[in-house]
Amino acid sequence: MTALLTAYGLAVARGGARTLEGLDLTLHPGQALILRGPNGVGKTTLLRTIAGLQPAVAGRIDVQLDSIAYAAHADGLKSALTAAENLQFWREVFAGPAVAPALAAMDLAHLAQRPAHTLSAGQKRRLGLARLLVSGRPIWALDEPTVSLDAGSVALFAGVIRAHLAQGGAALIATHIDLGLPEARELDLVPYRAVPGRRTAAAASFDEVFA
């Protein structure tokens, strides 16, 4: 089976200092990989690097261009637009599938015409996550996706992830909680912590110039 995502010897950095190094990982269709580790270990940095939002320090990432949908802490909503209009905006950005099934999957159909600014924190979070469903992208890179969700909504979202996997998608998830996905693999990032104080080549050059 051809992998959707493969990383070899990956090293990532935050603020010019390496956080993780020597990391290999592979995601095949139908697989979920949960990233574990304490705050500051580099989970967010790793996700941002894999999603193409910042360059890797070392190593290689093999992934099809425009195959990753990234969801971070921000919900990515326009407050004046309704729930349906927000998803329609993102559907057009991604040229993805229809909005109505995404609203239904995240139990938001009854709120479709409500302006986003009138939604509760949990409802906004569910709407932000519904963007994944209108992206049409096979790889979901998720950074603490269950923030502001109650137990019922976490279970709902776990079902959405499971359906995505069943359709041949994959998910890379940084989370501290149990999502209720026993089929997911886990990767502890602590063994891949970089040597303290090691700088990236660019940062080291900068320091030498201004020393």
N, C-alpha and C positions, 0 to 999 in steps of 0.2 A: 504493500500500500504506500503510495507516495505521500510524504509528509507535507503538511500545510506550512509548517514553520520549523526551521532548524537553526540552532545557534551553536557555534564552535568556539571554544576558548574565549568566551566573551568577557570583556572587562568594561565596567561603566563607572562614571564619575559624577560627583555632585560638588559644585563650587571649586572645581579644579583638583579635588582629591578623589582618588579611587575609592569606591565603596565595595564593589564586588569584582572578582577576577577569576579566570579559569573555569568559567561556567559553560557547560554544555546542556542543551535541552532540545527536545523534539516534540512536536505536536502533530498527531495524525487526525484525520477526520473522525469525529465521534469521541474525541478525547478532551478531558478537562484536567488542567494542572493547577493546583492550588499552591501559591507561594506563601511559605511560612517564615517567621522570624520576628524579632523584636522591632519596635520602632527605631528607625535610623539605620537598619541593616542594609537598606537599598532597594526595597520592593518597588517603590514608586519610580525611582531612577531606572530600574531595570525595565519596567513597563513602558516608560516614556521612550527609552532607547529602542526597544523592540517595535514600538508603534511609529518610529521614525521622527519623533519630536526632538531628539537630540542625538548626536553621533556617538557611536561606541568608541571607547579608548583603544580597544584591541579586540581581535577576533573577527568573526564574520557572522552575519545573519542572512540566511537564505529564506526569503519569503516573497510571494508574488506581490507586485506593486498594487496598492489600493485594496488589499485583502483584509486589512485590520480596521475594526471599529473600536475606538478607545473611549472608555468612560471613566472619568476621574471624579473628584469630589464635587465639582460644580455640576449643576443639573443642565446647564446650557439652554435655558429657557428665556424667551422674551416675555416679560411680565404682562404686556398689554394684549398679547395674542391669546386666543383660547387654546385649550389643550389640543384640539384637533388642528388648529392653525399652526401651532408649534411643530407638531409632527409632520404636517404637510411641508413646512419650510425645510425640515431635515430630509424628508423624502425626496424633495427636489434637489437638494445638495448632493445626495448620494445616488440619485436616480434609482431609488429602491422601490420595494413593494408597497402595497396600499396601506393607508393609515388605519382604517377601521379594524382589521385584525389585531394590530398592535395595541390599540386602545382596549379591545376586548381581552387580550391576553394579560394585560396588566390591571384589569378590573377598573378601567377608566371610561368605559363607554358612556356611562351616565353623567360623566363630567366633561364630555367632549366640547360643549359650548361654554364652559366656564373659563373666564380669563385666568391665566396662570397665577396672577398675583393674589387671587382669592383662594387658592388651594392651600391645604395644610402642608407642613414640611414633608410628611410621608407621601402625600399625593404628588407633590412636586418631584420627589425622588423617583416614584414609580413612573411618572411621565418622562423624566430624564432617562431612565433605563429603557423606556419604550422606544427611544431613538435607535437603540440597537436593532430593533425589529424592522425598522424602515431603512436601515443602512444597506441591507442585502449583502453584507460582508460576512465571509465565513469564519473569521477569527475575531473573537471578542476579547479584548484586553481590559480587565476590570480592576480598578483600584478602590478597595473598600466599598463595593457596590451597595451594601446593605445599610449604610449610614441613614438614620432617620426612619428606618423601616421597623414595624412591629413584627412579632413572631409570625403572624399570618401572612404578612407581605413578604417576609423572607422565604416562607414556604412556597408562596406563589411564584416568586422570582426563580427559585430553585427549579420549579416545574418548567418555567420558560427556558432556562438553560438546558434542562434535560431534553426538551423538544428540539432545541437548536442542535444539540449533539446528535439526536436521532436522525436529523436531516443532513448529517454530514459536516456540520460545523464543528468548531473547537473553541475552547475558552481557556484563557490564562488569567487567573484570579488571585489578587492579593487580598487576604482577609484574615482577621483574627478569630472569627466565629465559625461555628459549624454550620455550613450551608445546607446540610442534609443531602449531600451528594456522595454517598459511599463509594460510588464507582470512580470518583475522581482520584487521580494520583496526587501526592503531596511532595513538594520540594522544599527542604529546609535550607535557607540561604546562609545560615551561620557558618558552615564550613567553607563558604566561598568569600568570606570577608577579606577585603584587601589588607595588605600589610599597613599598619597605622603610619600615617605621615607620608605615604608614597604619593607623589604628585604626578599628574599627567605630563606628557612631554611638552604640551603647549604652555601649561602653567609653570613648569620649571624654566622654560625659556624666558617667560615674562619676568619671573623672579630674578633671573640672571641679569637681564637688561636693566632693571630698576634697582638692583642691589647697591 
